[in-house]
Amino acid sequence: MRHEVYVKDREIEANTLELALLNTRVEQNRKRTLYLIIISALLLFSASLLYFRYHAKKKSNAILSEKNRLISEQRDTIGQMNKQLEKRMLRAQMNPYFIFNSLGSIQHLISTNDKEGALSYLSRFSKLLRQVLESSVNVSLVLSEEIELLKIYVELEALRFDHSFSYHFEIDENLDIDAHEIPMLLVQPYIENAIIHGLMPKKGDKQLTISFKNIGDHIECVIEDNGIGLSKTGERKSNRISRGMSITERRIQALKQHSERELVKIEDLTNADHSGTRVTILIPKE
C-alpha cells in the first residue's frame, strides 16, 4: 500500500508538472496572439498611413503637373509674344531708316535745283509712305504688296540717280503672290546695297534684276546686279557700319527658326569678262 501510495504521489506530481507546462504553453500562446494582434494593428496602421500619404502625394503631384503645364503654356505664349514684339521692334527700326534714306534723296534733288525731279520723287515717296503707314500694324505683308513697295522704292532710286541704271522685276508664274506673306521690307536693304555700292560706282551700263520664284516651302528672292563686284564693294564698305543691314541680319536670324536651310547666299559674279553680285534670299512660306 505504501508502494502504491508512492506511485500515486509520483503520478500526481507528474500530472501537476504537466498541468503547469500546459498552463505555461497556454499563457505563451495567449501572449503570442496578443503580440500578433498588436503587430497586425501596427502594420495595418502603417499601411493606412502610407496609403494616405501616397494618395496625398499623388494628388499633390497631379496639382503640380497641372501648374507646370499651365506655366509651360504661359511661357510658350510669352515666348511667342516676345518674338512678335521683337519682329515689330525690328520692323519699326527699319521703317525710319528707310524713310530717312528717301528724305535724303529728296534733299539731294532739291540741293541740285532739280525741282521737277524733286516734285516727282516727292509724289512717289508720298505714295510709298502711305502704303508703309497703312501696313504699319502688320509684321508681314502679302507678297504682292511687298513687291509693289519694292517697285516704288527702286523707281525712286532710279529717279534719284537720273535713271543711270535699268531695272527689271521677274515673278515666277508658279508663285501665287497673293497667297503668301513675307516680312515687310526684308529685301529692301539688299536692293539698296546693290544700287548704292554695286551699280553707282560703276561706269557704263548698269542693270539690276530682282526675281521671285516658288521653291518648295520657300520663296526665293534673287537680287542680281552687274556692278563692281563683291570684292570691291567690300572694300568700299569696310569702314562703314550699315545700320539697315545689321537690323536685316537680326530679322534673318529670327527667320531661321522656321527653316533649316541657309537663308542668305551672296555670290561674287566677277570674272574676266563680267562683274557683279548675286544675293539669294530664301523666305520660309510658313
Buried (B, 14 or more C-beta within 10 A) or exposed (E): EEEEEEEEEEEEEEEEEEEEEEEEEEEEEEEEEEEEEEEEEEEEEEEEEEEEEEEEEEEEEEEEEEEEEEEEEEEEEEEEEEEEEBBBEBBEBBBEBBBEBBEEBBEBBBEEEBEEBBEBBBEBBEBBBEBBEEBEEBBBBBBEBBBBBBBBBBBBBBBBBEEBBEBEEEBBEEBEBEEBBBBBBBBBBBBBBBBBBBBBEBEEEBBBBBBBBBBEEBBBBBBBBBBBBBEBBEEEBEEEEBEBBEBBEBBBEBBEEEBEEEBBEBEBBBEEEEBBBBBBBBBBBE
